[in-house]
Amino acid sequence: MSTPTEGWHGWDAYARFYDWENAQTVGRRDVRFWADLAGRADGTVLELGCGTGRLSVPVARKARRFVGVDRSAAMLRKLRARLRRARLTARASLVRGDIRELPFRADRRCQLVMAPYGMLQSLLSDDDLAATLHGVARVLAPGGTFGVDLAPGLPRWGEYARRVGLRGPMSGGRRVTLIESVRQVPGQGLTVFDQEFVETRRGRRKSYPVSIAFRTLSVPEMIERLEAAGFAVDAVLGGYRQEAWSPDAEIWVVIARRR
Ligand SMILES: C[S@@+](CC[C@H](N)C(=O)[O-])C[C@H]1O[C@@H](n2cnc3c(N)ncnc32)[C@H](O)[C@@H]1O
């Protein structure tokens, strides 16, 4: 498969399987952390790359007002249905747009902007990261919080080809097998996941290919970008339970403040 040239490539195709896969991988391990942060924010909470709402629904329950932005119409469709079912549409709004050009006219309105689940790693160049950080600095109120988590280990993943990752039942009487390959593109700092979701239903088999790329920066590099965009970094943690940061922590959580 070819390497995605944009970090938003692949997510429309992935939407069909996103919840099925993530229920078996990340699950709910970060939910409490983000919901607590939202509960402490005295105003609007903005989630960059809200996807199908794995976090948006519990966060919107705690937030005074919730706004989610995502470029994928297919992901947002699922989240809209979720918000309706949870009766949260009065306080939550969704915007289809690109986080590199935040589609909001009003400046300094948000008290919390969250970039969860490695969201900033979907920005495949320094220019994309700078544009996004600039936009976040614009919409955050002075003193407002910017929460970021990163999966620093991606460049160290060993490459493999067509490994059966997960298999099992999905809604609607379907069964799904995920066949996954991982490639590193060291020159560009990219890790590419080439996935094939094979869906069978009533004896019919259909294959859905998905390719997604992530770019990983070190913590000092990310801190330098955040400071250049107008943030002060208050904490770097090694997990969602306030663990101390260590270079081999699986997740890095950065809490920054708009200066
Ligand atoms: C890893 S998912 C995270 C979804 C959700 N926040 C969660 O934690 O489950 C990343 C999401 O970011 C969206 N995305 C990727 N690049 C984007 C961009 N440049 N602008 C807006 N959304 C983007 C994708 O469509 C996808 O829904």
The ligand as a MOL file (V3000), in Angstrom:
LIG
                    3D

  0  0  0     0  0            999 V3000
M  V30 BEGIN CTAB
M  V30 COUNTS 27 29 0 0 0
M  V30 BEGIN ATOM
M  V30 1 C -7.3430 8.3590 16.9060 0
M  V30 2 S -8.8790 9.0400 16.3230 0 CHG=1
M  V30 3 C -9.3920 9.7140 17.8640 0
M  V30 4 C -10.8740 9.7170 18.0540 0
M  V30 5 C -11.2980 10.0270 19.4860 0
M  V30 6 N -10.7320 11.2700 19.9710 0
M  V30 7 C -10.9040 8.9030 20.4240 0
M  V30 8 O -10.1160 9.1520 21.3410 0
M  V30 9 O -11.3700 7.7760 20.2350 0 CHG=-1
M  V30 10 C -8.3350 10.4360 15.3940 0
M  V30 11 C -9.4500 11.2730 14.7570 0
M  V30 12 O -8.8540 12.4510 14.2200 0
M  V30 13 C -9.4530 12.7680 12.9780 0
M  V30 14 N -8.4810 13.5780 12.2110 0
M  V30 15 C -7.2660 13.1850 11.7480 0
M  V30 16 N -6.6430 14.2300 11.1590 0
M  V30 17 C -7.4890 15.2880 11.2540 0
M  V30 18 C -7.4180 16.6460 10.8440 0
M  V30 19 N -6.3350 17.1320 10.2070 0
M  V30 20 N -8.4580 17.4650 11.1200 0
M  V30 21 C -9.5630 16.9950 11.7640 0
M  V30 22 N -9.6920 15.7180 12.1680 0
M  V30 23 C -8.6620 14.8790 11.9220 0
M  V30 24 C -9.8040 11.4460 12.3680 0
M  V30 25 O -10.8570 11.5920 11.4300 0
M  V30 26 C -10.1870 10.6190 13.6110 0
M  V30 27 O -11.5620 10.6790 13.8430 0
M  V30 END ATOM
M  V30 BEGIN BOND
M  V30 1 1 1 2
M  V30 2 1 2 3
M  V30 3 1 2 10
M  V30 4 1 3 4
M  V30 5 1 4 5
M  V30 6 1 5 6
M  V30 7 1 5 7
M  V30 8 2 7 8
M  V30 9 1 7 9
M  V30 10 1 10 11
M  V30 11 1 11 12
M  V30 12 1 11 26
M  V30 13 1 12 13
M  V30 14 1 13 14
M  V30 15 1 13 24
M  V30 16 1 14 15
M  V30 17 1 14 23
M  V30 18 2 15 16
M  V30 19 1 16 17
M  V30 20 1 17 18
M  V30 21 2 17 23
M  V30 22 1 18 19
M  V30 23 2 18 20
M  V30 24 1 20 21
M  V30 25 2 21 22
M  V30 26 1 22 23
M  V30 27 1 24 25
M  V30 28 1 24 26
M  V30 29 1 26 27
M  V30 END BOND
M  V30 END CTAB
M  END
